[in-house]
Amino acid sequence: MSENIPVSVCWFRRDLRLHDHAALYYALKTSRQVHCVFVFDADMLDALAEKADRRVEFIWHSVREVKQALG
C-alpha cells in the first residue's frame, strides 16, 4: 500500500490500545497524516449515579497514555 490518502481519521471507540490495532495500522500505511479521535459519550457519563466513577478514571488514564505515546 502506498501513501495516497492525504488525511485519515482513526476513531478509537472502545479499544484504546495502539499495538495490533487494525484501523490505526491501515490509516498509517495509506495516509500521509493520521488524526486519532476518542469521544466520551455525554449520555453515558450523565447516566452514571456516581460522577467519580473508576471506569471513567481508567478511560481518562488510558486516553492520556495514548496521547503521550502518539506524541
C-alpha positions, 0 to 999 in steps of 0.5 A: 500500500502506498501513501495516497490518502492525504488525511485519515481519521482513526476513531478509537471507540472502545479499544484504546490500545495502539499495538495490533490495532487494525484501523490505526495500522491501515490509516498509517500505511495509506495516509500521509497524516493520521488524526486519532479521535476518542469521544466520551459519550455525554449520555453515558457519563450523565447516566452514571449515579456516581460522577467519580466513577473508576471506569471513567478514571481508567478511560481518562488514564488510558486516553492520556497514555495514548496521547503521550505515546502518539506524541 
